[in-house]
Amino acid sequence: MKKNNFSYLFDRDQIFKKDRRINKRHSYDDILRIMSVNSKHVNLERITVDISISGIGFISITKFEIDDILEVIFKYNKMTIPAIVKVVHINLYDEGYFIGGQFVAIKHIYREMLKQDLL
């Protein structure tokens, strides 16, 4: 008689997912100012958690949607960096949501500065 088990892991070796990020994240604790969401002007300040050369992660009490486009400003090494960020993932967090954003548009000089420090 065949066992009925609805788990796809039954009698299989479990494989843990590898981190698929190309660029390593670095801890970053500062303020992220969001100027617009999908071209609608807002004035939000959020706490950043991490940064890489390809994106930035922050905590928000406001839930954004995947693919939202944010116009942001943040400080890095005493420089104010403007960027356009696309929301790529949202996770529930104790104090709201953890938002992962990918840099869509950032000036070349700022990206090079991030590469020198973060790679």
N, CA, C and O atoms as a printed pandas DataFrame, in Angstrom:
     atom_number atom_name residue_name chain_id  residue_number  x_coord  y_coord  z_coord
0              1         N          MET        A               1    0.839   -1.175    0.000
1              2        CA          MET        A               1    0.000    0.000    0.000
2              3         C          MET        A               1    0.890    1.246    0.000
3              4         O          MET        A               1    1.880    1.298    0.729
4              5         N          LYS        A               2    0.544    2.241   -0.808
5              6        CA          LYS        A               2    1.312    3.462   -0.965
6              7         C          LYS        A               2    1.015    4.436    0.181
7              8         O          LYS        A               2   -0.139    4.620    0.569
8              9         N          LYS        A               3    2.084    5.061    0.720
9             10        CA          LYS        A               3    1.913    6.057    1.773
10            11         C          LYS        A               3    1.391    7.349    1.162
11            12         O          LYS        A               3    1.871    7.789    0.118
12            13         N          ASN        A               4    0.434    7.937    1.801
13            14        CA          ASN        A               4   -0.054    9.250    1.377
14            15         C          ASN        A               4    0.585   10.306    2.267
15            16         O          ASN        A               4    0.246   10.433    3.443
16            17         N          ASN        A               5    1.502   11.051    1.698
17            18        CA          ASN        A               5    2.147   12.128    2.412
18            19         C          ASN        A               5    2.200   13.307    1.476
19            20         O          ASN        A               5    2.708   13.194    0.361
20            21         N          PHE        A               6    1.689   14.425    1.907
21            22        CA          PHE        A               6    1.565   15.575    1.031
22            23         C          PHE        A               6    2.777   16.496    1.064
23            24         O          PHE        A               6    2.780   17.536    0.406
24            25         N          SER        A               7    3.795   16.131    1.814
25            26        CA          SER        A               7    4.998   16.940    1.867
26            27         C          SER        A               7    5.911   16.563    0.700
27            28         O          SER        A               7    6.207   15.386    0.493
28            29         N          TYR        A               8    6.343   17.545   -0.042
29            30        CA          TYR        A               8    7.255   17.275   -1.150
30            31         C          TYR        A               8    8.660   16.954   -0.660
31            32         O          TYR        A               8    9.501   16.521   -1.447
32            33         N          LEU        A               9    8.930   17.159    0.634
33            34        CA          LEU        A               9   10.245   16.845    1.189
34            35         C          LEU        A               9   10.323   15.434    1.744
35            36         O          LEU        A               9   11.380   15.013    2.215
36            37         N          PHE        A              10    9.229   14.703    1.696
37            38        CA          PHE        A              10    9.203   13.364    2.259
38            39         C          PHE        A              10   10.213   12.471    1.552
39            40         O          PHE        A              10   10.190   12.331    0.330
40            41         N          ASP        A              11   11.096   11.872    2.336
41            42        CA          ASP        A              11   12.144   10.969    1.833
42            43         C          ASP        A              11   13.074   11.617    0.813
43            44         O          ASP        A              11   13.579   10.943   -0.085
44            45         N          ARG        A              12   13.296   12.891    0.945
45            46        CA          ARG        A              12   14.230   13.582    0.041
46            47         C          ARG        A              12   15.252   14.335    0.876
47            48         O          ARG        A              12   14.976   14.734    2.007
48            49         N          ASP        A              13   16.424   14.521    0.312
49            50        CA          ASP        A              13   17.427   15.332    0.980
50            51         C          ASP        A              13   17.033   16.786    0.839
51            52         O          ASP        A              13   16.727   17.252   -0.258
52            53         N          GLN        A              14   17.041   17.499    1.946
53            54        CA          GLN        A              14   16.680   18.909    1.900
54            55         C          GLN        A              14   17.916   19.716    1.526
55            56         O          GLN        A              14   18.990   19.528    2.098
56            57         N          ILE        A              15   17.758   20.592    0.584
57            58        CA          ILE        A              15   18.855   21.433    0.117
58            59         C          ILE        A              15   18.527   22.878    0.486
59            60         O          ILE        A              15   17.453   23.385    0.161
60            61         N          PHE        A              16   19.456   23.525    1.161
61            62        CA          PHE        A              16   19.245   24.918    1.537
62            63         C          PHE        A              16   19.643   25.811    0.372
63            64         O          PHE        A              16   20.633   25.559   -0.316
64            65         N          LYS        A              17   18.861   26.850    0.166
65            66        CA          LYS        A              17   19.143   27.785   -0.918
66            67         C          LYS        A              17   20.411   28.572   -0.622
67            68         O          LYS        A              17   20.668   28.959    0.518
68            69         N          LYS        A              18   21.180   28.797   -1.643
69            70        CA          LYS        A              18   22.348   29.647   -1.518
70            71         C          LYS        A              18   21.916   31.092   -1.710
71            72         O          LYS        A              18   20.897   31.369   -2.343
72            73         N          ASP        A              19   22.696   32.002   -1.160
73            74        CA          ASP        A              19   22.440   33.414   -1.370
74            75         C          ASP        A              19   22.746   33.727   -2.826
75            76         O          ASP        A              19   23.876   33.544   -3.277
76            77         N          ARG        A              20   21.753   34.194   -3.560
77            78        CA          ARG        A              20   21.927   34.435   -4.990
78            79         C          ARG        A              20   22.438   35.834   -5.304
79            80         O          ARG        A              20   22.594   36.188   -6.473
80            81         N          ARG        A              21   22.695   36.621   -4.284
81            82        CA          ARG        A              21   23.161   37.982   -4.527
82            83         C          ARG        A              21   24.573   37.958   -5.105
83            84         O          ARG        A              21   25.438   37.211   -4.648
84            85         N          ILE        A              22   24.776   38.767   -6.087
85            86        CA          ILE        A              22   26.097   38.885   -6.691
86            87         C          ILE        A              22   26.979   39.761   -5.817
87            88         O          ILE        A              22   28.160   39.474   -5.622
88            89         N          ASN        A              23   26.392   40.839   -5.291
89            90        CA          ASN        A              23   27.147   41.794   -4.485
90            91         C          ASN        A              23   26.803   41.646   -3.010
91            92         O          ASN        A              23   25.631   41.602   -2.636
92            93         N          LYS        A              24   27.829   41.570   -2.181
93            94        CA          LYS        A              24   27.655   41.371   -0.754
94            95         C          LYS        A              24   27.021   42.602   -0.105
95            96         O          LYS        A              24   27.338   43.742   -0.446
96            97         N          ARG        A              25   26.120   42.339    0.839
97            98        CA          ARG        A              25   25.504   43.418    1.607
98            99         C          ARG        A              25   26.416   43.802    2.762
99           100         O          ARG        A              25   27.130   42.971    3.324
100          101         N          HIS        A              26   26.371   45.089    3.098
101          102        CA          HIS        A              26   27.129   45.604    4.234
102          103         C          HIS        A              26   26.161   46.325    5.160
103          104         O          HIS        A              26   25.253   47.023    4.709
104          105         N          SER        A              27   26.365   46.149    6.454
105          106        CA          SER        A              27   25.517   46.812    7.429
106          107         C          SER        A              27   25.627   48.327    7.253
107          108         O          SER        A              27   26.715   48.865    7.046
108          109         N          TYR        A              28   24.490   48.996    7.339
109          110        CA          TYR        A              28   24.462   50.440    7.120
110          111         C          TYR        A              28   23.319   51.012    7.933
111          112         O          TYR        A              28   22.160   50.680    7.683
112          113         N          ASP        A              29   23.615   51.853    8.889
113          114        CA          ASP        A              29   22.614   52.402    9.797
114          115         C          ASP        A              29   22.576   53.916    9.631
115          116         O          ASP        A              29   23.414   54.629   10.182
116          117         N          ASP        A              30   21.613   54.396    8.879
117          118        CA          ASP        A              30   21.471   55.825    8.640
118          119         C          ASP        A              30   20.029   56.102    8.217
119          120         O          ASP        A              30   19.183   55.207    8.248
120          121         N          ILE        A              31   19.762   57.319    7.831
121          122        CA          ILE        A              31   18.417   57.719    7.418
122          123         C          ILE        A              31   18.329   57.736    5.894
123          124         O          ILE        A              31   19.222   58.230    5.207
124          125         N          LEU        A              32   17.230   57.183    5.387
125          126        CA          LEU        A              32   16.915   57.214    3.956
126          127         C          LEU        A              32   15.715   58.140    3.797
127          128         O          LEU        A              32   14.683   57.927    4.433
128          129         N          ARG        A              33   15.834   59.142    2.973
129          130        CA          ARG        A              33   14.722   60.057    2.727
130          131         C          ARG        A              33   14.077   59.673    1.390
131          132         O          ARG        A              33   14.739   59.644    0.353
132          133         N          ILE        A              34   12.787   59.383    1.436
133          134        CA          ILE        A              34   12.034   59.028    0.233
134          135         C          ILE        A              34   11.284   60.268   -0.223
135          136         O          ILE        A              34   10.444   60.801    0.502
136          137         N          MET        A              35   11.595   60.724   -1.435
137          138        CA          MET        A              35   11.017   61.960   -1.960
138          139         C          MET        A              35    9.746   61.712   -2.772
139          140         O          MET        A              35    8.834   62.539   -2.774
140          141         N          SER        A              36    9.690   60.571   -3.462
141          142        CA          SER        A              36    8.491   60.252   -4.242
142          143         C          SER        A              36    8.335   58.745   -4.380
143          144         O          SER        A              36    9.309   57.992   -4.370
144          145         N          VAL        A              37    7.078   58.327   -4.509
145          146        CA          VAL        A              37    6.733   56.927   -4.740
146          147         C          VAL        A              37    5.887   56.892   -5.995
147          148         O          VAL        A              37    4.792   57.453   -6.024
148          149         N          ASN        A              38    6.389   56.231   -7.041
149          150        CA          ASN        A              38    5.694   56.163   -8.331
150          151         C          ASN        A              38    5.293   57.552   -8.821
151          152         O          ASN        A              38    4.166   57.761   -9.269
152          153         N          SER        A              39    6.217   58.486   -8.733
153          154        CA          SER        A              39    6.076   59.875   -9.183
154          155         C          SER        A              39    5.098   60.708   -8.351
155          156         O          SER        A              39    4.759   61.824   -8.745
156          157         N          LYS        A              40    4.643   60.193   -7.219
157          158        CA          LYS        A              40    3.798   60.969   -6.308
158          159         C          LYS        A              40    4.677   61.470   -5.175
159          160         O          LYS        A              40    5.341   60.687   -4.496
160          161         N          HIS        A              41    4.677   62.787   -4.977
161          162        CA          HIS        A              41    5.551   63.383   -3.976
162          163         C          HIS        A              41    5.147   62.984   -2.560
163          164         O          HIS        A              41    3.980   63.060   -2.176
164          165         N          VAL        A              42    6.142   62.561   -1.806
165          166        CA          VAL        A              42    5.979   62.231   -0.389
166          167         C          VAL        A              42    7.198   62.777    0.343
167          168         O          VAL        A              42    8.156   63.223   -0.289
168          169         N          ASN        A              43    7.165   62.744    1.642
169          170        CA          ASN        A              43    8.323   63.146    2.428
170          171         C          ASN        A              43    8.437   62.174    3.592
171          172         O          ASN        A              43    7.939   62.436    4.687
172          173         N          LEU        A              44    9.099   61.048    3.344
173          174        CA          LEU        A              44    9.230   59.993    4.339
174          175         C          LEU        A              44   10.692   59.815    4.723
175          176         O          LEU        A              44   11.582   59.931    3.880
176          177         N          GLU        A              45   10.932   59.535    5.993
177          178        CA          GLU        A              45   12.274   59.182    6.449
178          179         C          GLU        A              45   12.216   57.787    7.032
179          180         O          GLU        A              45   11.366   57.489    7.871
180          181         N          ARG        A              46   13.125   56.928    6.583
181          182        CA          ARG        A              46   13.173   55.548    7.039
182          183         C          ARG        A              46   14.588   55.203    7.456
183          184         O          ARG        A              46   15.539   55.856    7.026
184          185         N          ILE        A              47   14.736   54.183    8.289
185          186        CA          ILE        A              47   16.047   53.744    8.778
186          187         C          ILE        A              47   16.589   52.674    7.841
187          188         O          ILE        A              47   15.913   51.686    7.554
188          189         N          THR        A              48   17.810   52.876    7.368
189          190        CA          THR        A              48   18.440   51.885    6.497
190          191         C          THR        A              48   19.062   50.779    7.340
191          192         O          THR        A              48   19.434   50.981    8.496
192          193         N          VAL        A              49   19.161   49.603    6.725
193          194        CA          VAL        A              49   19.703   48.434    7.409
194          195         C          VAL        A              49   20.986   47.959    6.741
195          196         O          VAL        A              49   21.975   47.656    7.409
196          197         N          ASP        A              50   20.954   47.897    5.412
197          198        CA          ASP        A              50   22.138   47.436    4.687
198          199         C          ASP        A              50   22.220   48.104    3.325
199          200         O          ASP        A              50   21.262   48.701    2.833
200          201         N          ILE        A              51   23.409   47.979    2.733
201          202        CA          ILE        A              51   23.667   48.591    1.428
202          203         C          ILE        A              51   24.647   47.715    0.662
203          204         O          ILE        A              51   25.495   47.047    1.253
204          205         N          SER        A              52   24.519   47.727   -0.655
205          206        CA          SER        A              52   25.494   47.089   -1.541
206          207         C          SER        A              52   25.616   47.991   -2.762
207          208         O          SER        A              52   24.946   49.020   -2.843
208          209         N          ILE        A              53   26.448   47.620   -3.692
209          210        CA          ILE        A              53   26.565   48.472   -4.880
210          211         C          ILE        A              53   25.346   48.351   -5.780
211          212         O          ILE        A              53   25.168   49.158   -6.692
212          213         N          SER        A              54   24.509   47.355   -5.536
213          214        CA          SER        A              54   23.327   47.195   -6.384
214          215         C          SER        A              54   22.023   47.595   -5.712
215          216         O          SER        A              54   20.985   47.633   -6.373
216          217         N          GLY        A              55   22.045   47.899   -4.392
217          218        CA          GLY        A              55   20.794   48.279   -3.767
218          219         C          GLY        A              55   20.923   48.639   -2.309
219          220         O          GLY        A              55   22.019   48.692   -1.750
220          221         N          ILE        A              56   19.756   48.888   -1.696
221          222        CA          ILE        A              56   19.701   49.325   -0.308
222          223         C          ILE        A              56   18.499   48.681    0.371
223          224         O          ILE        A              56   17.445   48.516   -0.243
224          225         N          GLY        A              57   18.661   48.321    1.638
225          226        CA          GLY        A              57   17.569   47.743    2.416
226          227         C          GLY        A              57   17.199   48.671    3.552
227          228         O          GLY        A              57   18.077   49.275    4.170
228          229         N          PHE        A              58   15.907   48.795    3.838
229          230        CA          PHE        A              58   15.465   49.684    4.894
230          231         C          PHE        A              58   14.205   49.158    5.564
231          232         O          PHE        A              58   13.514   48.290    5.031
232          233         N          ILE        A              59   13.916   49.703    6.748
233          234        CA          ILE        A              59   12.737   49.347    7.522
234          235         C          ILE        A              59   11.683   50.426    7.301
235          236         O          ILE        A              59   11.990   51.618    7.303
236          237         N          SER        A              60   10.439   49.996    7.110
237          238        CA          SER        A              60    9.360   50.943    6.859
238          239         C          SER        A              60    8.084   50.502    7.559
239          240         O          SER        A              60    7.783   49.309    7.611
240          241         N          ILE        A              61    7.340   51.448    8.093
241          242        CA          ILE        A              61    6.021   51.134    8.631
242          243         C          ILE        A              61    4.986   51.174    7.511
243          244         O          ILE        A              61    3.880   50.654    7.658
244          245         N          THR        A              62    5.354   51.796    6.393
245          246        CA          THR        A              62    4.505   51.845    5.213
246          247         C          THR        A              62    4.812   50.644    4.340
247          248         O          THR        A              62    5.975   50.381    4.034
248          249         N          LYS        A              63    3.788   49.917    3.938
249          250        CA          LYS        A              63    4.018   48.781    3.056
250          251         C          LYS        A              63    4.032   49.277    1.610
251          252         O          LYS        A              63    3.066   49.862    1.120
252          253         N          PHE        A              64    5.148   49.026    0.952
253          254        CA          PHE        A              64    5.244   49.333   -0.462
254          255         C          PHE        A              64    4.867   48.085   -1.244
255          256         O          PHE        A              64    4.716   47.007   -0.669
256          257         N          GLU        A              65    4.717   48.230   -2.533
257          258        CA          GLU        A              65    4.418   47.099   -3.406
258          259         C          GLU        A              65    5.666   46.749   -4.210
259          260         O          GLU        A              65    6.506   47.609   -4.478
260          261         N          ILE        A              66    5.777   45.491   -4.587
261          262        CA          ILE        A              66    6.863   45.062   -5.472
262          263         C          ILE        A              66    6.765   45.887   -6.759
263          264         O          ILE        A              66    5.668   46.120   -7.267
264          265         N          ASP        A              67    7.900   46.323   -7.278
265          266        CA          ASP        A              67    8.036   47.134   -8.495
266          267         C          ASP        A              67    7.680   48.603   -8.299
267          268         O          ASP        A              67    7.654   49.348   -9.278
268          269         N          ASP        A              68    7.403   49.053   -7.068
269          270        CA          ASP        A              68    7.247   50.488   -6.832
270          271         C          ASP        A              68    8.580   51.168   -7.121
271          272         O          ASP        A              68    9.644   50.609   -6.855
272          273         N          ILE        A              69    8.512   52.366   -7.661
273          274        CA          ILE        A              69    9.706   53.143   -7.964
274          275         C          ILE        A              69    9.798   54.290   -6.958
275          276         O          ILE        A              69    8.886   55.109   -6.841
276          277         N          LEU        A              70   10.922   54.328   -6.234
277          278        CA          LEU        A              70   11.138   55.329   -5.196
278          279         C          LEU        A              70   12.256   56.266   -5.598
279          280         O          LEU        A              70   13.302   55.827   -6.077
280          281         N          GLU        A              71   12.039   57.548   -5.403
281          282        CA          GLU        A              71   13.105   58.526   -5.564
282          283         C          GLU        A              71   13.632   58.798   -4.163
283          284         O          GLU        A              71   12.897   59.296   -3.310
284          285         N          VAL        A              72   14.899   58.476   -3.920
285          286        CA          VAL        A              72   15.454   58.544   -2.569
286          287         C          VAL        A              72   16.711   59.396   -2.515
287          288         O          VAL        A              72   17.360   59.666   -3.526
288          289         N          ILE        A              73   17.026   59.807   -1.298
289          290        CA          ILE        A              73   18.282   60.506   -1.010
290          291         C          ILE        A              73   18.831   59.887    0.272
291          292         O          ILE        A              73   18.101   59.715    1.248
292          293         N          PHE        A              74   20.125   59.553    0.263
293          294        CA          PHE        A              74   20.762   59.032    1.470
294          295         C          PHE        A              74   22.186   59.544    1.548
295          296         O          PHE        A              74   22.779   59.930    0.541
296          297         N          LYS        A              75   22.728   59.541    2.758
297          298        CA          LYS        A              75   24.105   59.984    2.961
298          299         C          LYS        A              75   25.012   58.767    3.032
299          300         O          LYS        A              75   24.679   57.753    3.646
300          301         N          TYR        A              76   26.165   58.894    2.389
301          302        CA          TYR        A              76   27.178   57.851    2.451
302          303         C          TYR        A              76   28.535   58.527    2.414
303          304         O          TYR        A              76   28.827   59.287    1.490
304          305         N          ASN        A              77   29.363   58.259    3.407
305          306        CA          ASN        A              77   30.688   58.890    3.531
306          307         C          ASN        A              77   30.610   60.411    3.395
307          308         O          ASN        A              77   31.379   61.019    2.651
308          309         N          LYS        A              78   29.679   61.007    4.118
309          310        CA          LYS        A              78   29.490   62.465    4.170
310          311         C          LYS        A              78   29.054   63.060    2.832
311          312         O          LYS        A              78   29.136   64.273    2.643
312          313         N          MET        A              79   28.597   62.229    1.911
313          314        CA          MET        A              79   28.067   62.724    0.633
314          315         C          MET        A              79   26.580   62.387    0.553
315          316         O          MET        A              79   26.151   61.320    0.992
316          317         N          THR        A              80   25.806   63.299   -0.008
317          318        CA          THR        A              80   24.387   63.061   -0.212
318          319         C          THR        A              80   24.215   62.463   -1.598
319          320         O          THR        A              80   24.618   63.061   -2.595
320          321         N          ILE        A              81   23.614   61.277   -1.655
321          322        CA          ILE        A              81   23.479   60.545   -2.911
322          323         C          ILE        A              81   22.001   60.425   -3.288
323          324         O          ILE        A              81   21.218   59.828   -2.550
324          325         N          PRO        A              82   21.623   60.992   -4.435
325          326        CA          PRO        A              82   20.262   60.781   -4.936
326          327         C          PRO        A              82   20.232   59.521   -5.814
327          328         O          PRO        A              82   21.193   59.229   -6.527
328          329         N          ALA        A              83   19.128   58.786   -5.752
329          330        CA          ALA        A              83   19.018   57.568   -6.563
330          331         C          ALA        A              83   17.554   57.237   -6.804
331          332         O          ALA        A              83   16.666   57.673   -6.071
332          333         N          ILE        A              84   17.329   56.459   -7.846
333          334        CA          ILE        A              84   16.017   55.883   -8.121
334          335         C          ILE        A              84   16.119   54.412   -7.747
335          336         O          ILE        A              84   17.020   53.709   -8.205
336          337         N          VAL        A              85   15.186   53.950   -6.908
337          338        CA          VAL        A              85   15.218   52.592   -6.369
338          339         C          VAL        A              85   13.927   51.873   -6.727
339          340         O          VAL        A              85   12.834   52.429   -6.611
340          341         N          LYS        A              86   14.073   50.627   -7.164
341          342        CA          LYS        A              86   12.916   49.777   -7.451
342          343         C          LYS        A              86   12.768   48.779   -6.314
343          344         O          LYS        A              86   13.734   48.111   -5.944
344          345         N          VAL        A              87   11.561   48.671   -5.752
345          346        CA          VAL        A              87   11.308   47.727   -4.667
346          347         C          VAL        A              87   11.290   46.317   -5.249
347          348         O          VAL        A              87   10.478   46.010   -6.121
348          349         N          VAL        A              88   12.194   45.456   -4.761
349          350        CA          VAL        A              88   12.276   44.094   -5.302
350          351         C          VAL        A              88   11.810   43.024   -4.323
351          352         O          VAL        A              88   11.429   41.931   -4.742
352          353         N          HIS        A              89   11.834   43.320   -3.025
353          354        CA          HIS        A              89   11.258   42.353   -2.081
354          355         C          HIS        A              89   10.788   43.056   -0.814
355          356         O          HIS        A              89   11.300   44.107   -0.430
356          357         N          ILE        A              90    9.799   42.438   -0.181
357          358        CA          ILE        A              90    9.195   42.959    1.045
358          359         C          ILE        A              90    9.061   41.798    2.017
359          360         O          ILE        A              90    8.502   40.756    1.676
360          361         N          ASN        A              91    9.570   41.977    3.218
361          362        CA          ASN        A              91    9.447   40.958    4.264
362          363         C          ASN        A              91    8.853   41.593    5.513
363          364         O          ASN        A              91    9.158   42.739    5.843
364          365         N          LEU        A              92    8.013   40.849    6.198
365          366        CA          LEU        A              92    7.446   41.309    7.453
366          367         C          LEU        A              92    8.553   41.394    8.491
367          368         O          LEU        A              92    9.411   40.515    8.573
368          369         N          TYR        A              93    8.526   42.448    9.272
369          370        CA          TYR        A              93    9.559   42.715   10.271
370          371         C          TYR        A              93    8.867   43.102   11.565
371          372         O          TYR        A              93    7.700   43.493   11.541
372          373         N          ASP        A              94    9.553   43.004   12.688
373          374        CA          ASP        A              94    8.953   43.324   13.988
374          375         C          ASP        A              94    8.324   44.715   14.024
375          376         O          ASP        A              94    7.232   44.891   14.563
376          377         N          GLU        A              95    8.999   45.684   13.460
377          378        CA          GLU        A              95    8.545   47.070   13.525
378          379         C          GLU        A              95    7.978   47.554   12.198
379          380         O          GLU        A              95    8.022   48.752   11.919
380          381         N          GLY        A              96    7.458   46.674   11.387
381          382        CA          GLY        A              96    6.898   47.064   10.099
382          383         C          GLY        A              96    7.315   46.094    9.016
383          384         O          GLY        A              96    7.037   44.897    9.093
384          385         N          TYR        A              97    7.987   46.624    8.001
385          386        CA          TYR        A              97    8.402   45.820    6.852
386          387         C          TYR        A              97    9.867   46.072    6.543
387          388         O          TYR        A              97   10.356   47.195    6.666
388          389         N          PHE        A              98   10.559   45.019    6.143
389          390        CA          PHE        A              98   11.904   45.170    5.607
390          391         C          PHE        A              98   11.761   45.256    4.096
391          392         O          PHE        A              98   11.245   44.334    3.465
392          393         N          ILE        A              99   12.214   46.352    3.518
393          394        CA          ILE        A              99   12.085   46.599    2.084
394          395         C          ILE        A              99   13.462   46.492    1.449
395          396         O          ILE        A              99   14.413   47.125    1.908
396          397         N          GLY        A             100   13.569   45.701    0.406
397          398        CA          GLY        A             100   14.799   45.582   -0.362
398          399         C          GLY        A             100   14.639   46.306   -1.675
399          400         O          GLY        A             100   13.733   46.007   -2.453
400          401         N          GLY        A             101   15.522   47.262   -1.925
401          402        CA          GLY        A             101   15.434   48.056   -3.152
402          403         C          GLY        A             101   16.669   47.920   -4.010
403          404         O          GLY        A             101   17.789   47.833   -3.508
404          405         N          GLN        A             102   16.453   47.901   -5.295
405          406        CA          GLN        A             102   17.547   47.805   -6.268
406          407         C          GLN        A             102   17.745   49.176   -6.909
407          408         O          GLN        A             102   16.782   49.822   -7.322
408          409         N          PHE        A             103   19.017   49.618   -6.988
409          410        CA          PHE        A             103   19.297   50.884   -7.650
410          411         C          PHE        A             103   18.996   50.744   -9.140
411          412         O          PHE        A             103   19.579   49.905   -9.827
412          413         N          VAL        A             104   18.082   51.574   -9.627
413          414        CA          VAL        A             104   17.747   51.579  -11.045
414          415         C          VAL        A             104   18.520   52.684  -11.744
415          416         O          VAL        A             104   19.009   52.509  -12.860
416          417         N          ALA        A             105   18.622   53.828  -11.071
417          418        CA          ALA        A             105   19.358   54.955  -11.628
418          419         C          ALA        A             105   20.152   55.621  -10.513
419          420         O          ALA        A             105   19.596   56.090   -9.520
420          421         N          ILE        A             106   21.457   55.650  -10.702
421          422        CA          ILE        A             106   22.352   56.317   -9.767
422          423         C          ILE        A             106   23.534   56.827  -10.590
423          424         O          ILE        A             106   24.034   56.118  -11.463
424          425         N          LYS        A             107   23.981   58.049  -10.316
425          426        CA          LYS        A             107   25.073   58.621  -11.106
426          427         C          LYS        A             107   26.311   57.734  -11.029
427          428         O          LYS        A             107   26.600   57.113  -10.007
428          429         N          HIS        A             108   27.014   57.701  -12.127
429          430        CA          HIS        A             108   28.196   56.851  -12.267
430          431         C          HIS        A             108   29.230   57.139  -11.170
431          432         O          HIS        A             108   29.821   56.207  -10.623
432          433         N          ILE        A             109   29.449   58.392  -10.849
433          434        CA          ILE        A             109   30.459   58.735   -9.844
434          435         C          ILE        A             109   30.095   58.153   -8.471
435          436         O          ILE        A             109   30.976   57.721   -7.727
436          437         N          TYR        A             110   28.796   58.143   -8.135
437          438        CA          TYR        A             110   28.372   57.573   -6.859
438          439         C          TYR        A             110   28.484   56.052   -6.870
439          440         O          TYR        A             110   28.882   55.449   -5.873
440          441         N          ARG        A             111   28.138   55.439   -7.986
441          442        CA          ARG        A             111   28.265   53.982   -8.079
442          443         C          ARG        A             111   29.736   53.567   -7.956
443          444         O          ARG        A             111   30.043   52.569   -7.304
444          445         N          GLU        A             112   30.623   54.307   -8.563
445          446        CA          GLU        A             112   32.056   54.010   -8.460
446          447         C          GLU        A             112   32.549   54.180   -7.028
447          448         O          GLU        A             112   33.373   53.395   -6.561
448          449         N          MET        A             113   32.050   55.201   -6.326
449          450        CA          MET        A             113   32.424   55.388   -4.938
450          451         C          MET        A             113   31.946   54.205   -4.094
451          452         O          MET        A             113   32.683   53.721   -3.235
452          453         N          LEU        A             114   30.719   53.737   -4.330
453          454        CA          LEU        A             114   30.210   52.577   -3.616
454          455         C          LEU        A             114   31.024   51.326   -3.930
455          456         O          LEU        A             114   31.283   50.512   -3.043
456          457         N          LYS        A             115   31.430   51.172   -5.194
457          458        CA          LYS        A             115   32.240   50.011   -5.580
458          459         C          LYS        A             115   33.564   49.997   -4.831
459          460         O          LYS        A             115   34.005   48.944   -4.369
460          461         N          GLN        A             116   34.205   51.161   -4.707
461          462        CA          GLN        A             116   35.495   51.221   -4.021
462          463         C          GLN        A             116   35.372   50.829   -2.555
463          464         O          GLN        A             116   36.256   50.173   -2.005
464          465         N          ASP        A             117   34.269   51.234   -1.926
465          466        CA          ASP        A             117   34.101   50.959   -0.499
466          467         C          ASP        A             117   33.487   49.599   -0.198
467          468         O          ASP        A             117   33.809   48.991    0.823
468          469         N          LEU        A             118   32.610   49.113   -1.068
469          470        CA          LEU        A             118   31.806   47.935   -0.733
470          471         C          LEU        A             118   32.257   46.636   -1.389
471          472         O          LEU        A             118   31.779   45.568   -1.006
472          473         N          LEU        A             119   33.139   46.691   -2.341
473          474        CA          LEU        A             119   33.598   45.441   -2.964
474          475         C          LEU        A             119   34.805   44.882   -2.279
475          476         O          LEU        A             119   35.313   43.835   -2.682
